[in-house]
Amino acid sequence: MSTEAQVTDLDMFGEAIASVRADDNNTNVVIVGHVDNNPREIEIKHIGTDVSDMFDYLDDQQVMYVLARFESTYDMSTTVKFVYIHWVGNKVKFAKRGRFGIVHASVKHRLEPFHLGLETDSQTDLSEETIMQRLEENTGTKSKVLESTEGRQERGFTATQITKSISEKKSQSYSGVVSTASEGAPVIFAPEVSDALEDVRNGESPTDWILTGYDGGNPKSELKVLASGTDGLAEMKGALDSKQAMYGLLRVEDKVDDIETVKFVYIIWVGDLLKPMHKAKVSTHKGTVEKMFKPAHVTVFASDVSDLRQKDIMDKVTSASGTKSHVR
């Protein structure tokens, strides 16, 4: 008899699963794990846009659960398929397997529906090629997603599939299964952002840095200017917020052949206390925001102020000096 596993944060859990299934969201993978090795408590461990990210999080000593989203082609139409993975690390002891096994059914139920279920202790079983094969093996069978679709179109189904009788079996042809691409999601920029960036780029202006962030810290809101200054990196670091995602442009000077030249540093700040769901959302904005901040000679990613040392940044700038291709 299965024992129920409790979710520590139901709101976050529900939002994470919904983000994988939503058509307007680029989240492609959610990883669930146990809290402090307690089989009766689970929580979200990772939310991401790249399915291959799961390889960095699956622990050989842990029992974990994954819901991943893939795309396939059905009769010239692109449809989404969901894969459920029950991960039991190869270093999980026999006794622990038993204790965690009794809650598996309840966790699996929380991640339903899905088209393909896998159980493994080896990452080699989770290669794209292997998952492609397994999905293709299911070709020609009725959908394993049991959720009712009456009156609406479910993700992963074409309109034709929905209106088919559930008893009808039709041979299907798949040309391939690939991870959903992570493209730059739309971002609303406040009008002053463009002007502030131009101010930093203006060599006549004393302003040498700006920081932008989401209104109210909500990545669904517009991106606006949060701070700016004239005293370089040290001053900029004082304006960073560990609970927010922020984007900055910093102007520095570099000497090339005894000539002072201006260089621009694009800084992507994802505070180490930023909520997991917000991390997932802002990761989909990467390409769109980068276009606004172009061109920059170097890009720096940081989640702690210790990641932003003047010497390290100038080393990057120096290595890029005089090489036009480094300006992206």
DOMIRO-197941 format. One line per 10 residues: for each residue z, y, x of N, C-alpha, C. Coordinates in Angstrom, 3 decimals. Last residue first. Layout:
<rs>
Z,Y,X,Z,Y,X,Z,Y,X  ...
</rs>
This chain:
<rs>
-29.150,41.337,30.052,-29.642,40.574,28.918,-29.729,41.452,27.664  -29.599,41.580,33.336,-29.368,42.454,32.186,-29.996,41.779,30.975  -30.407,39.815,35.206,-29.035,39.691,34.751,-28.715,40.619,33.571  -32.919,40.507,36.017,-32.822,39.446,35.017,-31.396,39.248,34.506  -32.535,42.364,38.088,-32.887,42.856,36.753,-32.683,41.802,35.676  -30.253,42.656,40.373,-31.040,41.574,39.790,-31.334,41.913,38.334  -28.570,44.611,41.299,-29.891,44.556,41.893,-30.767,43.448,41.354  -25.653,42.744,40.629,-26.263,43.994,41.092,-27.629,43.767,41.720  -24.292,40.453,40.078,-25.452,40.767,39.228,-26.215,41.985,39.719  -22.217,40.468,41.792,-23.173,39.364,41.925,-24.432,39.621,41.102
-20.865,42.704,40.810,-21.482,42.749,42.139,-22.532,41.661,42.304  -19.890,41.731,38.389,-20.839,42.844,38.399,-21.587,42.891,39.724  -18.122,39.806,39.287,-19.258,39.419,38.451,-20.333,40.493,38.462  -16.350,41.436,40.652,-17.047,40.365,41.383,-18.276,39.915,40.601  -15.373,42.980,38.580,-16.239,43.623,39.569,-16.968,42.602,40.425  -13.841,41.024,37.290,-14.966,41.643,36.604,-15.921,42.289,37.590  -11.939,40.452,39.254,-12.825,39.395,38.756,-14.058,39.982,38.081  -10.676,42.956,39.542,-11.378,42.343,40.678,-12.362,41.289,40.201  -9.512,43.397,36.999,-10.526,44.305,37.529,-11.342,43.651,38.638  -9.129,40.733,34.742,-8.686,41.377,35.978,-9.831,42.203,36.545
-8.667,39.314,32.124,-9.417,40.543,32.373,-8.851,41.275,33.587  -7.007,37.270,31.619,-8.414,36.910,31.824,-9.255,38.120,32.208  -4.651,38.400,30.984,-4.768,37.902,32.360,-6.196,37.467,32.683  -4.823,38.838,28.296,-5.099,39.982,29.185,-5.241,39.543,30.639  -6.642,36.234,26.693,-5.378,36.739,27.222,-5.695,37.853,28.210  -9.121,35.585,26.111,-8.157,35.377,25.019,-6.769,35.837,25.433  -12.544,36.415,26.845,-11.113,36.477,27.156,-10.278,36.219,25.912  -15.625,36.571,28.529,-14.867,36.025,27.402,-13.391,36.014,27.782  -18.034,38.892,29.489,-16.741,38.298,29.825,-16.059,37.830,28.538  -21.229,39.428,30.803,-20.428,39.156,29.610,-19.156,38.447,30.030
-23.102,41.996,32.493,-22.303,40.764,32.492,-21.553,40.663,31.170  -24.823,44.025,31.682,-25.102,43.321,32.925,-24.320,42.016,33.034  -26.266,44.437,28.482,-25.067,44.449,29.322,-25.370,43.618,30.557  -28.086,46.325,25.967,-27.994,45.401,27.097,-26.651,45.526,27.815  -26.131,44.790,23.276,-27.119,44.733,24.353,-27.627,46.123,24.690  -24.568,44.961,21.048,-23.983,45.419,22.314,-24.954,45.330,23.499  -26.089,43.884,19.001,-25.650,45.273,18.888,-25.189,45.822,20.241  -26.364,41.262,19.877,-27.559,42.103,19.767,-27.189,43.586,19.708  -23.759,40.334,19.606,-24.324,40.485,20.947,-25.556,41.384,20.925  -23.504,40.085,16.873,-22.758,41.148,17.550,-23.350,41.406,18.937
-25.219,37.853,16.448,-25.462,39.133,15.773,-24.767,40.286,16.496  -24.116,35.748,17.963,-25.460,36.243,18.238,-25.723,37.610,17.658  -21.417,35.520,16.814,-21.686,35.750,18.233,-23.063,36.370,18.499  -20.601,34.811,14.350,-21.087,36.188,14.504,-21.596,36.476,15.915  -19.428,32.376,14.371,-20.765,32.451,13.775,-21.384,33.834,13.933  -16.955,32.931,15.344,-17.872,32.218,16.230,-19.291,32.239,15.690  -15.611,34.007,13.216,-16.160,34.945,14.198,-17.120,34.248,15.157  -14.902,31.589,11.832,-15.785,32.583,11.227,-16.419,33.489,12.280  -13.162,30.294,13.597,-14.391,29.637,13.158,-15.390,30.644,12.616  -11.131,32.183,13.758,-11.879,31.800,14.966,-13.206,31.175,14.584
-10.195,32.102,11.156,-10.855,33.323,11.622,-11.655,33.048,12.891  -9.051,29.589,11.139,-10.163,29.859,10.246,-10.920,31.114,10.657  -6.958,29.944,13.092,-8.082,29.012,13.309,-9.286,29.289,12.415  -5.968,33.319,13.841,-5.926,32.166,12.944,-7.145,31.262,13.160  -5.063,34.308,17.119,-5.987,34.448,15.999,-5.965,33.166,15.159  -3.617,34.238,19.389,-2.865,34.049,18.142,-3.750,34.225,16.906  -5.300,34.830,21.460,-4.775,33.466,21.405,-3.935,33.195,20.163  -8.236,36.698,20.510,-6.811,36.615,20.790,-6.247,35.216,20.608  -11.066,37.006,21.914,-10.573,36.172,20.820,-9.101,35.914,21.111  -13.377,39.311,22.971,-11.939,39.018,22.956,-11.595,38.206,21.707
-15.920,39.908,25.043,-15.633,39.213,23.786,-14.184,38.755,23.838  -17.437,42.615,26.555,-16.224,41.799,26.515,-16.025,41.230,25.111  -19.879,43.611,28.747,-19.644,43.260,27.343,-18.476,42.275,27.296  -20.276,46.170,30.944,-19.623,44.879,30.772,-19.340,44.673,29.283  -22.704,47.868,32.833,-22.018,47.706,31.552,-21.518,46.274,31.400  -22.932,50.153,35.581,-23.076,48.820,35.017,-22.255,48.735,33.723  -24.482,52.581,37.591,-23.662,52.305,36.418,-23.974,50.907,35.886  -24.260,53.040,41.142,-25.014,52.695,39.941,-24.042,52.357,38.804  -24.419,54.754,44.122,-23.573,54.445,42.967,-24.453,54.175,41.747  -25.676,53.406,47.067,-25.996,54.253,45.910,-25.123,53.807,44.736
-25.444,51.675,49.138,-24.775,52.975,49.263,-25.114,53.946,48.129  -26.636,49.395,47.994,-27.295,50.111,49.096,-26.794,51.546,49.202  -24.768,49.930,45.232,-25.867,49.113,45.721,-26.625,49.921,46.767  -21.697,49.938,43.699,-22.463,50.540,44.794,-23.498,49.547,45.292  -20.873,50.581,40.310,-21.082,49.631,41.388,-21.943,50.295,42.456  -18.701,51.436,37.686,-19.643,51.874,38.723,-19.674,50.855,39.843  -18.652,50.613,34.149,-18.078,50.631,35.494,-19.141,51.121,36.472  -17.835,50.584,30.789,-18.741,51.141,31.797,-18.027,51.194,33.133  -17.569,48.136,28.303,-16.902,48.837,29.401,-17.946,49.315,30.397  -17.152,47.258,25.020,-18.146,47.626,26.016,-17.452,48.521,27.037
-15.817,44.537,23.045,-15.726,45.770,23.803,-16.905,46.000,24.716  -14.507,43.143,20.159,-15.666,43.209,21.041,-15.643,44.562,21.741  -12.051,40.841,18.885,-12.518,42.184,19.203,-13.702,42.087,20.162  -9.871,39.285,16.674,-11.107,39.120,17.445,-11.667,40.518,17.652  -6.233,39.310,16.881,-7.534,39.740,16.384,-8.672,39.257,17.268  -3.783,38.942,17.942,-4.005,38.345,16.622,-5.387,38.673,16.063  -3.561,40.368,20.267,-3.630,38.909,20.386,-3.894,38.207,19.059  -5.427,43.192,20.893,-4.476,42.612,19.947,-4.637,41.094,19.964  -5.798,45.840,23.265,-6.153,44.505,22.778,-5.032,43.935,21.924  -5.084,48.160,24.461,-5.465,48.243,23.049,-5.817,46.887,22.449
-4.671,47.707,27.118,-3.516,48.097,26.320,-3.800,48.150,24.830  -7.204,47.344,28.094,-6.345,46.163,27.918,-5.127,46.471,27.053  -8.105,50.001,28.372,-8.671,49.133,27.343,-7.755,47.949,27.054  -6.735,50.838,30.625,-6.447,51.467,29.342,-6.948,50.592,28.195  -7.929,49.181,32.535,-6.477,49.155,32.344,-6.086,49.744,30.994  -10.697,49.881,32.404,-10.209,48.579,31.966,-8.709,48.563,31.678  -10.869,53.505,31.759,-11.299,52.206,32.221,-10.574,50.984,31.671  -10.175,55.922,30.594,-9.455,55.477,31.784,-9.691,54.010,32.127  -11.028,56.869,28.212,-11.704,57.400,29.395,-11.116,56.876,30.701  -11.624,55.077,25.073,-10.868,55.829,26.070,-11.687,56.213,27.275
-10.995,53.684,21.791,-11.888,54.086,22.886,-11.074,54.899,23.877  -10.711,51.446,18.979,-10.144,52.272,20.057,-11.227,52.615,21.063  -12.125,50.433,16.849,-10.666,50.427,16.789,-10.029,51.318,17.848  -14.958,50.703,14.887,-14.359,51.106,16.160,-12.842,51.177,15.992  -15.658,47.745,12.888,-15.524,49.184,13.106,-14.904,49.459,14.468  -17.269,45.549,10.794,-16.835,45.746,12.174,-16.809,47.242,12.439  -16.110,44.672,7.486,-17.013,45.326,8.424,-16.385,45.458,9.805  -14.818,41.339,6.735,-14.939,42.783,6.547,-15.866,43.381,7.598  -14.432,38.811,7.462,-15.373,38.997,6.364,-15.619,40.484,6.099  -12.432,38.819,9.353,-13.818,38.709,9.818,-14.864,38.775,8.721
-9.841,41.057,9.194,-10.523,40.048,8.391,-11.994,39.967,8.804  -8.461,43.131,10.278,-8.392,41.856,10.977,-9.105,40.730,10.256  -8.993,45.480,8.997,-7.863,44.701,8.514,-7.711,43.356,9.193  -12.243,45.210,10.123,-11.344,46.014,9.291,-10.243,45.126,8.714  -12.639,43.845,13.353,-12.839,43.733,11.911,-11.791,44.532,11.147  -13.512,45.983,16.135,-12.855,44.849,15.507,-13.068,44.896,14.012  -14.234,47.339,19.384,-14.504,47.221,17.961,-13.795,45.979,17.422  -13.542,49.584,21.915,-13.209,48.284,21.339,-13.524,48.325,19.850  -15.058,51.189,24.748,-14.702,51.154,23.334,-14.323,49.722,22.967  -15.140,53.290,27.687,-14.933,51.998,27.013,-14.687,52.199,25.514
-15.507,55.774,28.702,-16.061,54.661,29.468,-15.742,53.296,28.870  -16.076,59.113,28.069,-15.691,57.846,27.433,-16.336,56.685,28.183  -17.250,61.319,29.168,-16.083,60.762,29.866,-15.632,59.412,29.273  -20.822,61.449,29.387,-19.622,61.374,28.554,-18.451,60.786,29.347  -22.987,61.201,30.949,-22.376,62.526,30.902,-21.070,62.528,30.107  -23.968,58.680,30.535,-23.310,58.967,31.807,-22.626,60.316,31.855  -23.701,56.898,27.713,-24.061,58.238,28.169,-23.268,58.594,29.427  -22.557,54.584,26.876,-23.754,54.482,27.721,-24.204,55.837,28.283  -20.552,55.511,25.228,-20.181,54.815,26.461,-21.367,54.754,27.419  -22.154,56.560,23.189,-21.267,57.447,23.929,-20.860,56.810,25.256
-23.344,54.327,22.122,-24.188,55.291,22.819,-23.349,56.247,23.669  -21.083,53.231,20.910,-21.748,52.512,21.998,-22.629,53.452,22.808  -20.621,55.149,18.937,-19.618,54.927,19.980,-20.214,54.191,21.169  -22.878,54.879,17.311,-22.639,56.152,18.009,-21.652,55.967,19.161  -22.470,52.266,16.331,-23.666,52.594,17.112,-23.465,53.874,17.921  -20.046,52.657,14.904,-20.137,51.704,16.015,-21.317,52.038,16.920  -20.093,54.285,12.691,-19.662,54.888,13.954,-19.806,53.955,15.154  -20.877,52.702,10.485,-21.836,53.636,11.081,-21.419,54.154,12.460  -19.835,49.272,10.842,-19.550,50.628,10.387,-20.486,51.598,11.116  -21.742,46.451,10.237,-21.258,47.379,11.248,-21.003,48.749,10.606
-21.462,43.258,9.061,-21.577,44.656,8.616,-20.953,45.551,9.686  -23.384,40.457,9.927,-22.187,41.248,10.205,-22.436,42.673,9.728  -24.628,37.163,9.320,-24.677,38.614,9.072,-23.329,39.284,9.342  -24.575,34.841,12.110,-24.337,35.168,10.707,-24.347,36.683,10.526  -26.762,33.459,14.320,-25.911,34.613,14.111,-25.782,34.949,12.639  -26.596,29.859,14.041,-27.304,31.116,14.162,-26.342,32.258,13.904  -26.469,26.716,15.007,-25.536,27.837,14.876,-26.294,29.138,15.109  -27.999,24.072,13.189,-28.044,25.095,14.227,-27.053,26.209,13.940  -26.656,20.921,12.515,-27.048,22.211,11.959,-26.970,23.282,13.030  -27.968,18.223,14.383,-26.838,19.082,14.049,-27.350,20.401,13.503
-30.393,16.073,12.794,-29.965,16.954,13.877,-28.758,17.764,13.422  -32.455,13.439,12.200,-31.156,13.988,11.841,-30.675,14.810,13.018  -35.776,12.709,10.896,-34.813,12.975,11.955,-33.530,13.531,11.409  -37.327,11.953,8.840,-38.031,12.216,10.090,-37.063,12.535,11.207  -36.882,9.484,6.437,-36.231,10.530,7.220,-36.986,10.709,8.521  -37.717,8.553,3.245,-38.226,8.597,4.602,-37.618,9.773,5.330  -36.630,6.184,0.755,-36.640,7.522,1.337,-37.126,7.449,2.769  -37.206,4.493,-2.245,-37.315,4.448,-0.793,-37.466,5.858,-0.261  -34.810,4.634,-4.793,-36.122,5.055,-4.324,-36.137,5.021,-2.814  -33.288,3.461,-7.546,-33.321,3.312,-6.100,-34.733,3.606,-5.624
-31.247,4.509,-10.199,-32.589,4.454,-9.630,-32.528,4.370,-8.128  -28.778,4.945,-11.096,-29.153,3.550,-10.918,-30.519,3.395,-10.271  -28.576,7.627,-11.459,-27.806,7.064,-10.356,-28.177,5.616,-10.091  -31.636,9.294,-11.974,-30.621,8.392,-12.515,-29.908,7.740,-11.364  -32.122,12.523,-10.555,-32.416,11.102,-10.587,-31.297,10.343,-11.271  -31.172,15.046,-10.267,-31.613,14.674,-11.597,-32.006,13.210,-11.694  -30.568,15.116,-7.561,-29.499,15.290,-8.544,-29.922,14.775,-9.906  -32.995,14.885,-6.241,-32.001,13.830,-6.086,-30.938,13.910,-7.171  -34.202,17.305,-6.946,-34.793,16.043,-7.387,-33.778,14.923,-7.322  -32.668,19.161,-5.603,-32.609,19.153,-7.056,-33.166,17.845,-7.612
-31.091,17.468,-2.848,-32.139,18.310,-3.411,-32.037,18.231,-4.919  -27.898,17.545,-1.348,-28.807,16.959,-2.309,-29.883,17.960,-2.691  -26.131,18.863,0.243,-26.560,17.566,0.714,-27.533,16.897,-0.235  -24.106,20.346,-2.231,-24.609,20.412,-0.872,-24.981,19.008,-0.422  -25.203,20.050,-5.626,-24.229,19.794,-4.572,-24.884,19.917,-3.211  -25.881,22.138,-8.225,-26.480,21.437,-7.099,-25.459,21.282,-5.998  -24.703,21.448,-11.565,-24.784,22.262,-10.356,-25.398,21.444,-9.237  -24.544,19.748,-13.748,-24.570,21.184,-14.001,-24.639,22.047,-12.764  -22.980,17.148,-12.066,-23.478,17.625,-13.353,-23.394,19.144,-13.441  -22.140,15.798,-9.943,-23.048,16.914,-9.679,-23.582,17.499,-10.973
-19.121,14.294,-8.814,-20.009,14.638,-9.914,-20.850,15.841,-9.564  -19.006,12.409,-5.803,-18.565,13.568,-6.557,-19.588,13.923,-7.628  -19.815,10.442,-4.163,-19.521,10.058,-5.533,-19.122,11.228,-6.409  -22.071,9.806,-1.801,-21.253,10.901,-2.277,-21.045,10.709,-3.767  -23.855,7.904,-1.184,-22.463,7.489,-1.112,-21.519,8.627,-1.494  -26.863,7.458,-2.999,-25.951,8.341,-2.293,-24.536,7.799,-2.332  -28.489,4.270,-2.594,-28.049,5.401,-3.408,-27.003,6.196,-2.650  -30.715,3.647,0.154,-29.588,3.289,-0.682,-29.186,4.500,-1.502  -32.676,4.668,1.743,-33.094,3.781,0.681,-31.962,3.310,-0.196  -30.801,4.742,4.722,-31.981,5.186,3.993,-32.370,4.155,2.941
-28.853,3.861,6.341,-28.479,4.049,4.937,-29.660,4.510,4.083  -30.017,3.963,8.773,-29.769,2.639,8.218,-29.414,2.718,6.736  -29.884,6.661,9.257,-31.181,6.105,8.893,-31.038,4.700,8.320  -27.218,6.863,9.997,-27.686,7.549,8.792,-29.015,6.980,8.308  -27.311,5.358,12.354,-26.471,4.921,11.241,-26.890,5.592,9.934  -29.036,6.882,13.954,-29.374,5.513,13.590,-28.599,5.057,12.361  -27.581,9.264,14.176,-28.908,9.267,13.577,-29.280,7.875,13.092  -25.378,8.337,15.592,-25.175,8.795,14.221,-26.510,8.864,13.477  -26.669,7.762,18.024,-26.004,6.702,17.259,-25.818,7.094,15.809  -27.607,10.298,18.795,-28.552,9.200,18.593,-27.944,8.096,17.736
-25.265,11.734,19.116,-26.185,12.124,18.055,-27.157,10.987,17.744  -22.439,9.574,19.659,-23.570,10.356,20.143,-24.487,10.684,18.978  -20.275,8.044,19.094,-20.445,9.267,18.317,-21.560,10.152,18.858  -19.830,6.004,20.768,-20.247,5.639,19.418,-20.592,6.860,18.579  -18.795,7.242,22.944,-20.196,6.823,23.031,-20.736,6.399,21.668  -16.143,7.546,22.419,-17.009,8.690,22.162,-18.484,8.315,22.243  -14.293,5.061,20.789,-15.156,5.406,21.917,-16.085,6.552,21.559  -13.093,4.049,18.683,-12.182,4.517,19.726,-12.971,4.953,20.954  -13.923,4.422,15.140,-14.208,4.110,16.533,-13.093,4.583,17.445  -15.583,4.374,12.107,-14.278,4.194,12.747,-14.522,3.743,14.170
-17.394,6.334,9.742,-17.346,5.623,11.016,-15.906,5.489,11.478  -19.335,6.820,6.840,-18.005,6.715,7.432,-18.043,5.868,8.692  -21.569,8.985,5.235,-21.395,7.922,6.224,-19.987,7.966,6.779  -21.375,10.935,3.279,-22.480,9.984,3.216,-22.287,8.789,4.144  -18.440,11.897,1.412,-19.275,11.919,2.610,-20.321,10.822,2.477  -16.099,13.928,-0.544,-17.048,12.841,-0.343,-17.808,12.980,0.966  -13.104,13.240,1.475,-14.230,12.807,0.645,-14.772,13.990,-0.157  -10.822,14.044,2.672,-12.075,14.460,3.302,-13.309,13.962,2.544  -8.756,12.909,1.267,-8.791,14.371,1.338,-10.111,14.882,1.906  -9.185,10.193,1.749,-9.416,10.720,0.399,-9.533,12.241,0.410
-8.320,10.002,4.368,-9.739,9.809,4.059,-10.082,10.400,2.697  -5.587,10.241,3.937,-6.301,11.269,4.705,-7.792,11.206,4.387  -5.062,7.915,2.486,-4.765,9.216,1.875,-5.467,10.350,2.607  -5.811,5.895,4.267,-6.510,6.024,2.983,-6.282,7.391,2.357  -3.946,6.203,6.416,-5.370,6.478,6.584,-6.082,6.721,5.259  -1.361,5.492,6.382,-1.678,6.781,5.750,-3.174,7.083,5.779  -1.185,3.116,7.723,-0.791,3.107,6.322,-1.083,4.432,5.616  -1.840,3.631,10.371,-2.825,2.998,9.510,-2.478,3.073,8.036  0.331,4.509,11.701,-0.618,5.524,11.264,-1.650,4.948,10.298  1.627,2.086,12.179,2.334,3.162,11.485,1.388,4.210,10.936
-0.372,0.646,13.594,0.138,0.167,12.323,0.801,1.264,11.517  -0.672,2.147,15.881,-1.829,1.938,15.012,-1.374,1.501,13.618  1.832,1.838,17.027,1.463,3.149,16.490,0.269,3.023,15.548  1.662,-0.810,17.883,2.674,-0.437,16.890,2.334,0.899,16.233  -0.435,-0.626,19.803,-0.588,-1.438,18.595,0.400,-1.022,17.509  -1.125,2.712,21.078,-0.475,1.404,21.113,-0.539,0.713,19.758  -4.038,4.254,22.058,-3.028,4.219,21.000,-2.433,2.811,20.953  -6.118,4.327,23.740,-4.801,4.235,24.371,-3.670,4.285,23.341  -8.389,4.732,22.283,-8.213,3.408,22.889,-6.884,3.245,23.625  -7.774,6.451,19.167,-7.959,6.423,20.618,-7.642,5.068,21.229
-9.430,6.400,16.404,-8.199,5.748,16.876,-8.369,5.557,18.374  -10.930,8.363,14.007,-10.782,8.173,15.458,-9.413,7.573,15.757  -13.120,8.261,11.605,-11.722,7.877,11.792,-11.563,7.495,13.265  -15.333,10.559,10.329,-15.003,9.764,11.513,-13.503,9.528,11.562  -17.919,11.150,8.067,-16.465,11.057,8.250,-16.184,10.117,9.414  -20.572,13.315,7.590,-20.112,12.110,8.281,-18.600,12.200,8.478  -22.980,14.524,5.321,-21.624,14.602,5.851,-21.201,13.258,6.427  -26.085,16.216,5.344,-25.345,14.961,5.248,-23.988,15.131,5.912  -28.390,18.309,3.705,-27.216,18.194,4.552,-26.507,16.879,4.285  -31.981,18.527,3.909,-30.740,18.287,3.183,-29.603,18.092,4.171
-35.154,19.881,3.644,-33.981,19.743,4.497,-32.734,19.579,3.639  -38.034,18.125,2.571,-36.975,19.083,2.266,-35.776,18.823,3.172  -39.845,16.130,2.982,-40.229,17.469,3.422,-39.196,18.528,3.082  -38.259,13.915,2.160,-39.468,14.305,1.433,-39.837,15.762,1.691  -35.702,15.134,4.008,-35.956,14.215,2.897,-37.157,14.713,2.124  -34.145,15.419,7.047,-35.322,15.786,6.280,-35.613,14.711,5.252  -30.771,16.547,7.694,-31.834,15.540,7.721,-32.989,16.040,6.876  -27.944,17.745,9.483,-29.111,17.998,8.647,-30.093,16.847,8.770  -24.360,17.310,9.249,-25.644,17.130,9.914,-26.761,17.474,8.938  -20.932,17.883,9.750,-22.114,18.163,8.932,-23.377,18.037,9.773
-17.875,16.023,9.748,-18.959,16.727,10.441,-20.179,16.824,9.541  -14.557,15.561,9.917,-15.615,15.727,8.930,-16.683,16.594,9.577  -12.282,13.327,11.470,-13.317,14.354,11.616,-14.217,14.359,10.383  -9.056,12.585,12.666,-10.029,12.439,11.589,-11.004,13.614,11.666  -7.023,10.540,14.894,-7.557,11.799,14.391,-8.653,11.526,13.373  -4.487,9.429,16.925,-5.275,9.075,15.743,-5.719,10.387,15.106  -4.412,9.522,20.559,-4.093,10.000,19.229,-4.983,9.368,18.156  -5.162,9.104,23.121,-3.815,8.665,22.774,-3.429,9.023,21.339  -7.623,10.212,23.499,-7.524,8.752,23.586,-6.152,8.222,23.182  -8.628,12.777,21.339,-7.658,12.358,22.346,-7.512,10.841,22.324
-11.071,15.093,20.768,-10.672,13.728,20.459,-9.864,13.159,21.624  -11.924,17.514,21.856,-10.655,17.471,21.120,-10.173,16.059,20.798  -14.371,17.452,22.983,-13.325,18.125,23.754,-11.951,17.977,23.110  -15.920,16.325,21.051,-15.658,15.530,22.245,-14.563,16.149,23.119  -16.357,18.296,19.172,-15.325,17.302,18.893,-14.987,16.472,20.120  -18.513,19.838,19.854,-17.181,20.311,20.252,-16.120,19.231,20.082  -20.758,18.890,18.648,-20.413,18.283,19.940,-19.063,18.767,20.473  -21.044,20.561,16.459,-20.462,19.234,16.251,-20.030,18.605,17.573  -20.237,23.878,16.375,-21.008,22.907,17.152,-20.337,21.544,17.039  -18.469,25.430,15.037,-19.861,25.486,14.595,-20.729,24.456,15.293
-15.117,24.314,14.055,-16.157,24.823,14.940,-17.543,24.787,14.343  -11.703,23.852,14.199,-12.801,24.202,13.305,-13.894,24.795,14.180  -8.940,21.685,14.769,-10.090,22.441,15.288,-11.100,22.671,14.174  -6.735,20.736,13.415,-6.652,20.884,14.869,-7.790,21.727,15.432  -4.890,20.948,10.506,-6.180,21.242,11.116,-5.974,21.467,12.610  -2.522,18.240,10.024,-2.895,19.650,10.080,-4.282,19.784,10.676  -0.091,15.987,8.550,-1.378,16.287,9.176,-1.655,17.785,9.114  2.483,13.622,8.473,2.127,15.043,8.452,0.806,15.250,9.182  3.140,11.001,8.807,3.174,11.507,7.441,2.883,13.003,7.341  3.214,10.324,11.497,2.129,9.793,10.671,2.066,10.387,9.267
3.746,12.559,14.005,4.353,12.123,12.750,3.244,11.621,11.825  2.976,13.745,16.364,2.924,12.281,16.261,3.642,11.737,15.027  2.993,16.505,15.732,4.043,15.927,16.591,4.148,14.415,16.434  0.890,15.976,13.097,1.824,16.955,13.647,2.916,16.224,14.432  -2.422,14.642,13.491,-1.037,14.536,13.035,-0.149,15.545,13.763  -5.574,16.274,12.640,-4.688,15.425,13.442,-3.279,15.442,12.884  -8.993,16.931,12.083,-7.646,16.850,11.529,-6.821,15.908,12.400  -11.690,19.046,12.565,-10.922,17.934,13.112,-9.490,18.031,12.606  -14.835,19.880,11.356,-13.405,20.088,11.201,-12.702,18.846,11.723  -18.003,21.394,11.817,-17.081,20.304,12.130,-15.632,20.757,11.936
-19.545,23.555,11.133,-20.164,22.239,11.099,-19.202,21.091,11.369  -19.889,26.748,9.777,-18.941,25.749,10.254,-19.544,24.360,10.069  -21.465,28.705,8.688,-22.026,27.929,9.793,-21.047,26.931,10.392  -21.937,29.225,5.216,-21.012,29.190,6.335,-21.580,28.300,7.423  -23.188,29.028,2.787,-23.217,30.336,3.432,-22.285,30.397,4.636  -22.740,26.490,1.792,-24.083,26.816,2.273,-24.138,28.122,3.053  -19.787,24.647,2.587,-20.408,25.844,2.009,-21.766,26.137,2.628  -18.529,22.579,3.889,-19.436,22.241,2.795,-20.217,23.437,2.253  -16.918,23.774,5.734,-17.908,22.807,6.204,-18.967,22.564,5.125  -15.258,25.296,4.099,-16.181,25.995,4.999,-17.249,25.056,5.542
-13.678,23.409,2.818,-14.667,24.148,2.024,-15.695,24.829,2.920  -12.037,22.688,4.927,-12.957,21.703,4.370,-14.053,22.391,3.570  -10.685,25.160,5.280,-11.446,24.549,6.374,-12.469,23.557,5.845  -9.395,25.568,2.862,-10.401,26.542,3.288,-11.285,25.954,4.388  -7.612,23.416,2.830,-8.646,23.524,1.812,-9.760,24.459,2.220  -6.043,24.106,5.070,-6.750,22.831,5.020,-7.907,22.915,4.021  -4.932,26.540,4.312,-5.819,26.485,5.475,-6.664,25.215,5.449  -3.443,25.624,2.083,-4.444,26.675,1.937,-5.448,26.635,3.090  -1.657,23.699,3.119,-2.687,23.299,2.166,-3.802,24.335,2.029  -0.274,22.906,5.868,-0.762,24.171,5.317,-1.939,23.859,4.401
0.449,20.229,6.219,1.424,21.284,6.499,1.021,22.626,5.906  -0.023,17.552,4.015,-0.688,18.616,4.776,0.295,19.767,4.980  1.130,14.190,4.203,1.267,15.546,3.685,0.588,16.553,4.620  -0.089,11.077,3.327,0.111,12.000,4.442,0.111,13.416,3.888  1.249,8.387,1.451,0.596,9.695,1.436,0.935,10.499,2.690  0.553,5.010,2.180,1.539,6.080,2.100,0.815,7.409,2.216  -0.869,2.169,0.551,-1.009,3.370,1.367,0.130,4.354,1.121  0.000,-1.201,0.854,0.000,0.000,0.000,0.000,1.244,0.885
</rs>
